């Protein structure tokens, strides 16, 4: 099973996904459930856990969402 930080919900904004493409979207749980990448959806923690169980069992593809990471500024020297 996947280890994710516990949150109230996961906001899936397909427009911000770094791997958005026909290949990645065609094998993403969002597309399987909704038919096409939406503008955005919100999946609560219980729904996310259920989707992960289904994906781990091979019943549905996993969530393929990859978003930019914001963090400490880095600077080349």
C-alpha positions in Angstrom: 0.0 0.0 0.0 1.1 3.6 -0.6 2.2 5.8 2.2 0.7 9.2 1.8 0.5 12.0 4.4 -2.9 12.0 6.0 -4.9 14.9 4.7 -8.6 15.8 4.6 -8.7 15.7 0.8 -6.6 15.5 -2.3 -7.3 18.2 -5.0 -6.7 16.8 -8.4 -6.1 19.7 -10.8 -5.4 18.0 -14.2 -4.3 21.4 -15.6 -1.4 21.5 -13.1 -0.3 17.9 -13.7 3.3 17.7 -15.0 2.7 14.4 -16.9 -0.6 15.3 -18.6 -0.6 13.6 -22.0 -2.8 11.2 -23.9 -0.6 8.3 -22.6 -0.6 9.3 -18.9 -4.2 10.5 -18.8 -5.5 7.4 -20.6 -4.1 5.3 -17.7 -5.2 7.5 -14.8 -8.0 6.7 -12.4 -9.5 10.1 -13.0 -10.0 9.5 -16.7 -11.3 5.9 -16.0 -13.9 7.2 -13.6 -14.9 10.5 -15.4 -14.1 9.7 -19.0 -11.8 12.7 -19.6 -9.5 14.9 -17.5 -11.7 17.4 -15.7 -10.8 20.9 -14.7 -10.4 19.6 -11.1 -11.9 17.3 -8.6 -11.6 16.8 -4.9 -11.1 13.3 -3.4 -11.4 12.9 0.3 -9.1 10.7 2.4 -11.5 7.8 2.5 -12.1 7.9 -1.2 -8.3 8.1 -1.8 -7.7 5.1 0.4 -10.4 3.1 -1.5 -8.9 4.1 -4.9 -5.5 3.0 -3.7 -6.8 -0.4 -2.6 -8.5 -0.9 -6.0 -5.3 0.2 -7.8 -3.1 -2.1 -5.7 -5.4 -5.0 -6.6 -5.1 -4.2 -10.3 -8.8 -3.3 -10.7 -8.2 0.3 -11.8 -5.2 2.3 -12.8 -3.6 4.5 -10.1 -3.8 8.2 -9.8 -1.1 9.5 -12.2 -1.2 13.1 -10.9 2.3 14.7 -10.6 2.4 18.3 -9.5 5.3 20.7 -9.0 6.9 20.6 -5.6 7.4 23.9 -3.8 10.1 24.1 -1.3 13.2 25.9 -0.1 14.8 28.1 -2.7 18.1 26.7 -4.1 20.8 28.6 -5.8 23.7 27.5 -7.9 27.1 28.6 -6.8 
